[in-house]
Amino acid sequence: MGFTRRDEAHGKANGIEFTIQSCKLVSMMILDLLLALTLGFALTACVVTVLVRFTDPKSQEQWYRASQDAEAAGSDR
């Protein structure tokens, strides 16, 4: 039994459909990768900002002064 034109056309249609599905899959994988990288960079920036804020001596001094001022303002009431 040989292939007929109908089988050949059906095979091409399946091939095109498969190509479209694989392109969708690849594009979704790329978008997921970009999202993961973006979230990773954002999280890293947040962590670095917090670490710098709490390990910088000047920043710690400002936090201490602010807490002292808040306590003084609270005791004045």
JOWOGI-V564082 format. One line per field, one symbol per residue. ss: DSSP state (H for helix, E for strand, - for the rest). phi: phi as a letter, one per 20 degrees, with the letter a starting at -180 (. if undefined). burial: # if it has 24 or more other C-alpha atoms within 12 Angstrom, else .. A space follows every 10 residues. Layout:
# JOWOGI-V564082
ss: ???
phi: ???
burial: ???
This chain:
# JOWOGI-V564082
ss: ----HHHHHH HHHHHHHHHH HHHHHHHHHH HHHHHHHHHH HHHHHHHHHH HHHHH-HHHH HHHHHHHHHH HHHHHH-
phi: .efegfffff ffffffffff ffffffffff ffffffffff ffffffffff fffedfgfff ffffffffff fffffff
burial: .......... .......... .......... .......... .......... .......... .......... .......
